[in-house]
Amino acid sequence: MTNSIVLAAVAFLLPIAGGAIGMASRGWLSSHHLSKDSTDVVKLACGLIATLVALVLSLLVSSGNSFRNEVENEYKQAMVGLSQLDQRLAAYGPEADGSRHLLRNMLAASAKQRWPLEDFGPSRPLDRPVPAALLDLERQILKLRPASDEQKYFQAQALQLTAGLAQIQRLVSNQERSNSLPLPILIAVILCSAAIFGSFGLYAEPNVVVLLSICVAAAAVAGSVFLIVELNTPFSGWLQLPSAPLKALLAGLAM
């Protein structure tokens, strides 16, 4: 079970539990606790908390969406760069076939790390991490001995594209490490939601309409938490980035 489902389940159950506690507490309170003045004060306080919770959830969703879009753009740039790199190596000539094979194996191994349950075609496993394999690829390209101005041009282009890919790989890796989920904030939001739902049950007679309203509102909170977690993990979960562009690219690279 993924983190997004676990957190969404907690975000759904805790508010419902808060509503149930509020309903159970209703019979224990004396009449002056349920007076109109007391009800108005509690409604105002819970309204303020609800506004803050909605604001925090919207900011977290917006932040997660921005992060996902940034990673997706870099992912697409990497696909374009890899395709161009293979084209430049192919244009260089048969001497660059070893570099093309290393490029494909490196890409297939990286894809297998991202999507372990999918098939990306035949490939040999890498005996080193992807950043080290990128350096080996640069060394192989540097060792090429161009015999014409055309080969010199394609070698220079290939080196430039390889350096760009290394930079993108570092950026994506750094973002994955730095964009950790704001768990304390999410927990605080869920607890505040439970308190708000407690007020719903405290001042409303339990009936089918009230129970359905509480369940729908709890589902909305759970859906927001689920979306926040999924947007912050673009290479895993239910809303992960698609592997189809990478499979299409691998199908056209050297075997």
N, C-alpha and C positions, 0 to 999 in steps of 0.2 A: 504494500500500500504506500503510495507516494505521500510526500510531505503535504502537498496541496490538499489531498483528500482528508488527511488526518486533521489539519488545521481547519478546513472547512467544516468537518464534522463537529469539532469542538466549538467553532463559531456558531453552529446551528443549535447544538444541544444546551450550551450554557445559557443563552438568552431564554430558551424554553424553560429551563430549570429555574431561572430567575422569575419568569412569569408564574410558574407553579408555586414557588415560595411566596410570591406576593398574594396569590389567591388563597393559599393556606393561612397566611398571616392576617387576612381580612377578618376572619372570625375571632381572632384573639384580641383585636384592638377595640378600645372603648369608643363610644360615639364621637367624643370631641376630637379624636384623631382622624375621623372621617368627615369632619365638618367641611363646609364650603371653603372657608379660609385656608384650612390645612391642605385641602385638595388643590387650590389655586397655587399655593407656594410650591408644592411638590411638582405640579405640572410645569411651572416656570423653571424650576431647577432642572428637571429632566429635559425640558426643551432646550436649555442651554447645553447640557451634556450631549443631547442628540445632535445639535448643530456642530459641536466640536468633533464628534465622532464622524459625522458625514464629511466634514472638512478634511479630517485626517485621512479617511478612506479615499476620498477623491484625489488628494495629493499623492498618496501611495500608488494608486492606479496610474496616475499621470506619470509619475517617476518611473514605474515599471515599464510602461508603454514606451517612454523615451529610450530607456535602456535597451529594450528589445529591438526597437527600430534602428538604433545605432549598431548593435551587433549584427542585425540582418543586413544592413548596408555594407558593413565590412565583409560579411560572408559573401555577398554578391560580388563585391570588388575582388575578393580572393578568387572566386570562380572565373571571372574575366581574366585576371592576371595569370592564373594557371593555364587557361586555354591559350593565351598569347605566348606564354613561355614555351609550351609544347610546340606551337607553330614555329617559333623562332629556332628551336632546336632541330625541328624537322627540316627547316629551310637551310640550316647550316650544312647538313649532310649526314651520311652514315656514321661519321666519327662521333656524333653526338647521341647515337642510339643508347649507349650506356646511361647517359644522363637522363634520357627520356624514360628508360625503364625504372631508374631510381625515383624519378618524379612520380611515376604511377604507383610504385610500391609505397612510397611515403604518403601519397594522398589516400590510397586504399587503407593503409594502417590507421591514419588519422580518422578516416570515416568510420572505421570499425570501432574506434574508441568512442565516437559520438553516438553511433547507432549500432550497438553490439548485436542486436537481433536481426539485422538486415544483411542481405547478400550484396557485396560490391564486386563480385567477379573474382577471378583467380589473381592471387598476389602472393609474394613472398613476405614473411613477417620481418619487420625491422628489428635489428639487433641493437638499436639505440633510440633515444627519444626523438621526436619530430624536430625540435630545434637543432639537435646535433646532425640529423639527416639533412637539414637545410644547408648547414655549413659544408657537409660532404658534397652536396650538389654544387655549391659554389666552387669548391675546390676542383671538381671534375670539369666544370665549365672553364675555369681558369687554365687548366692543363691542356685544353684544346690548342692546337697550333694552326691557326688559320692560314690558308695558302693564297687567299685572294682578299681584295677589299670587301667583297660581298660577305665572306665568312667573318671578317673582322667586325663588320656591322652587326651581323646576327649574334655574334658572341657578346658584343657590348650590350645589345638589347636584352639578351638572355640574362646577363649579370645584373642589369638594372631591374628587371622584373623579379629576379630571385631576391634581391635586396628588399624590394617592395613587399614581397610575400612574407619575408621574415619579420618585417615591421608590423604587418597586419596580424601575423600569428602572435606576436608579443602583446599587441593591443587587446586582442580577444582574450588571451590567457589572463592578462592583468585585470580586465573587466570582470571576468568570471570569478576571480579571487576577491575583488574589492566590492562587488555588488552583492554583499551578503544580505539575507533577509532581515528586516528590522523586527525581530521576534519580540523584544520588550514592548515595542509600540503596538504590535498586533495583539499581544496579550492584554495590554491596557485597554485597547479598543474593545476587545471581546468582553472584558470584565465590565466596562462602562455600559456596553450593550445589555449585559445581564441585569445591571442595576435599573436601566431604563425599562426593560421588560418587567422587572419586578413591580415598578410603579403602575404599569398597565394592569397587572393582575390585582394590585392592591386596591384600586379604586373602580374596578369594573366587576359587575356580577358575572360569574363564569357561565357562558353559554356557547353554542356552536359558533356563532359569528365571532365572538371574542377569541376563541381558540384558533379558528382558521386565520384570523388576522395576525395573531401572534406567530403562527407557523409560517405564514407568507413573509412577514417582516424578518423573521429569523433566517429564512431561506435567502432573503436579499443580502443580509449581512454575511452569511456563509458564502454566497456567490462572489461578493466583493473580495473576501479574504482569499478564496480560491483563485480569482483572477490575478490578485497581487502576487501570489506565490508563483503562478505559472508564467507571468510576464517577466519575473526576475530570474527565471531558469529557462532561457530560450533553447538550450540544447538537451532538455529532458522534459518529462512530464507530458501532459495531454496536449499542450499547445506548442510543442517543440517545433523548431524550424524544419521544413521539409527536406528530405534527403534526395528528392528527385533531381534537382539541378546537379548535385554531385555525382549521382549515378549516370546521368547523361554525359557529363564531362568525362568520367572514367571510361565510358564506352568508346569514346573517341581518342583516348590516349594510347600510347604505344603498349603493346602486350609483351 
